[in-house]
């Protein structure tokens, strides 16, 4: 069989954090005049050396009303001006994870609204 690579373009997944990971701070950073929201996660290297990883916010997902459609995403939201992200809660080997898909925003598609102001989201 020929060596085939899986194309994960515009797809992703998130899993339960490792026991060594701990979100410690959230805030913003300004790079070249552009503010970005960030989260700091304390972790350690394989040899036990302490590190702090800096993660930049890329999107916000809102709860979806699936309206009886079990295949619909559990969460979705905008990514920039012309993309959207959709997330599905999953289980594998008794462990929760979430799969993601990024797609073009459809013409006339409304962005999910939330009672929270975007600035009040903690990252």
Rosetta silent file (secondary structure, phi, psi, omega in degrees, C-alpha in Angstrom):
SEQUENCE: XXXXXXXXXXXXXXXXXXXXXXXXXXXXXXXXXXXXXXXXXXXXXXXXXXXXXXXXXXXXXXXXXXXXXXXXXXXXXXXXXXXXXXXXXXXXXXXXXXXXXXXXXXXXXXXXXXXXXXXXXXX
SCORE:     score description
SCORE:     0.000 S_00000001
   1 L     0.000  137.574 -179.814    0.000    0.000    0.000 S_00000001
   2 L   -66.730  149.020  179.286    1.331    3.467   -0.877 S_00000001
   3 L   -73.821  108.033 -179.709    2.402    5.722    1.966 S_00000001
   4 L  -108.757  140.657  176.252   -0.529    8.144    2.442 S_00000001
   5 L  -104.046  141.539  177.018   -0.577   11.111    4.781 S_00000001
   6 L   -74.849  131.158  178.263   -3.733   12.246    6.523 S_00000001
   7 L   -90.389  108.313  179.952   -4.742   15.768    5.489 S_00000001
   8 L  -103.691   22.096  176.783   -5.658   17.630    8.679 S_00000001
   9 L   -58.423  130.705  179.368   -6.017   21.035    7.000 S_00000001
  10 L    61.860   28.499  176.770   -8.744   23.055    8.769 S_00000001
  11 E  -135.975  160.332  177.006   -9.228   20.314   11.375 S_00000001
  12 E  -171.451 -178.670  178.727   -8.029   19.792   14.921 S_00000001
  13 E  -155.175  154.123  177.067   -8.740   18.296   18.326 S_00000001
  14 E  -130.826  142.634 -174.119   -8.338   19.198   21.994 S_00000001
  15 E  -126.690  168.888  175.649   -7.811   16.776   24.858 S_00000001
  16 L   -57.019  135.367  179.902   -7.787   16.764   28.650 S_00000001
  17 L   -58.595  153.458  173.454   -4.693   18.644   29.881 S_00000001
  18 L   -68.067  154.087 -179.766   -1.686   16.661   31.034 S_00000001
  19 L   -57.558  -24.818 -178.894   -1.330   16.401   34.831 S_00000001
  20 L   -81.850  -11.778 -175.615    1.676   18.760   34.632 S_00000001
  21 L   -91.330  138.769  178.869   -0.307   21.540   32.915 S_00000001
  22 E  -148.982  122.826  174.634   -1.986   24.350   34.829 S_00000001
  23 E   -68.858  124.719 -174.913   -3.504   27.585   33.514 S_00000001
  24 E  -113.094  -31.488 -178.849   -1.904   30.255   35.681 S_00000001
  25 E  -150.393  159.683  173.045   -2.688   33.655   34.148 S_00000001
  26 E  -140.178  155.088 -179.667   -4.669   35.350   31.394 S_00000001
  27 E   173.679 -144.857  178.803   -4.365   38.791   29.871 S_00000001
  28 E  -140.848  159.049  176.629   -3.175   40.525   26.744 S_00000001
  29 E  -135.603  144.097  178.602    0.068   41.236   24.937 S_00000001
  30 E  -109.440  120.600  177.722    0.804   43.940   22.380 S_00000001
  31 E  -120.252  118.745  177.840    3.010   42.975   19.438 S_00000001
  32 L    55.078   37.296  177.569    3.820   45.658   16.883 S_00000001
  33 L    85.045    2.768 -178.807    0.824   47.743   18.019 S_00000001
  34 E  -113.890  120.517  177.588   -1.695   44.868   17.892 S_00000001
  35 E   -78.937  139.102  174.509   -3.296   43.626   21.121 S_00000001
  36 E  -134.909  141.188  174.543   -3.916   39.885   21.489 S_00000001
  37 E   -79.304  141.467 -177.987   -5.550   37.970   24.325 S_00000001
  38 E  -136.851  157.637  172.019   -3.317   35.296   25.849 S_00000001
  39 E  -126.686  137.497  177.320   -3.395   32.474   28.380 S_00000001
  40 E  -106.325  129.049 -178.759   -0.289   31.294   30.250 S_00000001
  41 E  -119.457  121.086  176.177    0.010   27.598   31.025 S_00000001
  42 E   -80.112  135.865 -178.794    2.611   26.318   33.477 S_00000001
  43 E  -152.205 -169.752  175.465    4.113   23.005   32.392 S_00000001
  44 E  -146.641  153.607  177.219    7.392   21.149   32.373 S_00000001
  45 L   -75.241  172.424  179.664    9.699   19.591   29.811 S_00000001
  46 L   -59.480  -29.553  179.595   10.275   15.827   29.658 S_00000001
  47 L   -90.368    9.285  173.757   13.355   16.272   31.843 S_00000001
  48 L    91.135    2.318  179.859   11.320   18.178   34.496 S_00000001
  49 L   -73.766  131.170 -178.877   12.444   21.732   33.690 S_00000001
  50 E   -70.143  138.467  176.494    9.688   24.306   34.399 S_00000001
  51 E  -139.235  161.299  170.915    8.255   26.278   31.479 S_00000001
  52 E  -125.111  119.652  179.232    5.384   28.707   30.833 S_00000001
  53 E   -93.800  138.201 -179.646    3.634   28.330   27.485 S_00000001
  54 E  -108.461  119.757 -179.337    1.903   31.408   25.985 S_00000001
  55 E  -111.880  133.432 -179.568   -1.266   30.693   23.982 S_00000001
  56 E   -99.910  136.623  178.365   -2.956   33.318   21.805 S_00000001
  57 L   -65.543  135.574  176.955   -6.739   33.434   21.384 S_00000001
  58 L  -118.857  -21.629 -175.767   -7.890   32.571   17.873 S_00000001
  59 L  -163.297  168.904  171.883  -11.669   32.199   18.226 S_00000001
  60 L  -127.402  132.245  176.172  -14.710   32.098   20.507 S_00000001
  61 L  -113.966  141.121  179.725  -17.211   29.241   20.348 S_00000001
  62 E  -112.991  151.941  173.989  -20.768   29.449   21.619 S_00000001
  63 E   -56.434  138.581  176.511  -23.167   26.680   22.654 S_00000001
  64 L  -103.429  142.028  167.536  -25.285   25.562   19.687 S_00000001
  65 L   -86.829  104.993 -173.236  -28.970   24.725   19.767 S_00000001
  66 L   -70.931  -12.129  175.800  -28.741   21.526   17.741 S_00000001
  67 L    48.052   44.225  176.760  -32.506   21.641   17.032 S_00000001
  68 L    80.800   -0.022 -179.787  -32.781   17.850   16.962 S_00000001
  69 L   -99.317   97.520 -177.268  -29.828   17.387   14.595 S_00000001
  70 L   -62.852  -22.299 -179.955  -27.374   15.126   16.463 S_00000001
  71 L   -81.503  -14.108 -179.689  -24.745   15.621   13.726 S_00000001
  72 L   -66.075  152.034  179.044  -24.689   19.411   14.232 S_00000001
  73 L   -65.389  150.774  176.358  -21.706   20.816   16.147 S_00000001
  74 L   -75.037  -29.292 -178.706  -22.020   21.314   19.904 S_00000001
  75 E  -140.268  151.421  171.682  -20.256   24.692   19.624 S_00000001
  76 E  -158.406  163.035  178.944  -19.461   27.164   16.851 S_00000001
  77 E  -178.974  176.660 -176.771  -18.257   30.691   16.338 S_00000001
  78 E   -79.398  149.476  169.743  -16.337   33.122   14.165 S_00000001
  79 E  -126.376  102.844 -175.998  -12.657   32.935   13.279 S_00000001
  80 L    66.248 -153.416 -176.193  -11.717   36.338   11.920 S_00000001
  81 L   -87.099  -28.166 -169.332  -13.971   37.938    9.335 S_00000001
  82 L  -126.889   10.070  179.537  -14.495   35.083    6.870 S_00000001
  83 E  -125.755  163.868  173.076  -14.094   31.767    8.709 S_00000001
  84 E  -137.844  155.223  176.247  -15.981   29.837   11.361 S_00000001
  85 E  -116.841  140.130  175.780  -15.014   27.106   13.794 S_00000001
  86 E  -125.715  140.757 -178.792  -17.264   24.212   14.786 S_00000001
  87 E  -130.244  137.952  178.674  -16.616   21.845   17.700 S_00000001
  88 E  -119.981  127.288  174.068  -18.039   18.437   18.556 S_00000001
  89 E   -72.522  135.537 -178.147  -17.734   16.828   22.017 S_00000001
  90 E  -137.367  167.412  173.573  -16.444   13.266   21.689 S_00000001
  91 E  -133.207  139.209  173.564  -15.316   10.321   23.831 S_00000001
  92 E  -143.398  127.191 -178.245  -12.544    7.840   23.081 S_00000001
  93 L    53.930   37.452  178.556  -11.454    5.101   25.451 S_00000001
  94 L    74.571   10.325 -178.535  -13.641    6.714   28.132 S_00000001
  95 E  -117.286  135.382 -179.077  -11.847   10.056   27.837 S_00000001
  96 E   -77.634  147.829  170.427  -13.451   13.292   26.614 S_00000001
  97 E  -153.920  172.968  177.534  -12.048   15.353   23.768 S_00000001
  98 E  -130.241  132.590  174.561  -13.321   17.862   21.231 S_00000001
  99 E  -100.161  148.474 -176.605  -12.849   17.756   17.467 S_00000001
 100 E  -124.934  153.078  170.266  -12.789   20.979   15.444 S_00000001
 101 E  -141.220  133.668  176.342  -13.395   21.990   11.865 S_00000001
 102 E  -103.304  134.290  179.082  -12.648   25.360   10.291 S_00000001
 103 E  -142.630  167.944  174.374  -14.712   26.391    7.267 S_00000001
 104 E   -68.890  141.105  175.343  -15.579   29.445    5.230 S_00000001
 105 L   -69.472  131.800 -179.416  -18.389   31.511    6.704 S_00000001
 106 L   -74.993  149.103  179.666  -21.451   31.050    4.514 S_00000001
 107 L   -56.344  127.963  178.147  -22.987   34.087    2.835 S_00000001
 108 L    78.981    2.543 -179.089  -25.518   35.705    5.181 S_00000001
 109 L   -69.826  132.063  178.630  -24.542   33.441    8.106 S_00000001
 110 L   -85.425  144.602  173.847  -25.119   35.077   11.460 S_00000001
 111 L   -82.372  138.254  178.935  -22.493   34.948   14.179 S_00000001
 112 L   -57.942  141.643  177.908  -23.721   33.375   17.408 S_00000001
 113 L  -105.323  157.719 -177.182  -24.551   35.934   20.039 S_00000001
 114 L  -142.466  149.874  175.110  -23.810   35.646   23.711 S_00000001
 115 L   -68.106  -16.531  178.567  -24.801   37.572   26.836 S_00000001
 116 L   -82.124  141.003  169.128  -21.054   37.948   27.516 S_00000001
 117 L   -75.208  145.162 -177.664  -19.151   40.810   26.005 S_00000001
 118 H   -56.497  -35.913 -178.791  -16.155   39.450   24.053 S_00000001
 119 H   -68.009  -16.123 -179.393  -13.794   41.373   26.361 S_00000001
 120 H   -89.315   -5.117  177.276  -15.190   39.483   29.372 S_00000001
 121 L   -71.790  131.476 -167.185  -14.134   36.086   28.009 S_00000001
 122 L   -72.470   16.465  172.234  -11.201   35.030   30.205 S_00000001
 123 L  -160.648    0.000    0.000   -8.642   34.612   27.399 S_00000001
